[in-house]
């Protein structure tokens, strides 16, 4: 994926099956579910035309970040994920330019990708996820 393009939009939900319905009707197809234990979430991607992806996120515990997000803000868009070619150098560049990171080092995300989050306070209130495909 080319840097500067959207990888996916993440949507927090209490039910992957309920959330999937609207995206299926709109022409998206679902992938199999993936549990990401260290993030406390089950993920299901809804694949659209081209490289359009919606990531549905269901908490697996009340202590997960997604559960806390839903508690605080309700279900809905939780993050926008941006493709980067070199996540480590992008984190350094962002920090050098005064941006606050949630992750100072990349962590493993879904589909074997490396991810890191920029704090919403540095992005106009939007949680931005950096995504690097590992090949």
Helices and strands as residue ranges (DSSP letters): E 6-13, H 16-25, E 29-30, E 34-36, G 37-39, E 41-47, E 53-59, H 65-73, E 76-83, H 87-96, E 107-108, G 110-112, E 114-118, G 120-122, E 128-132
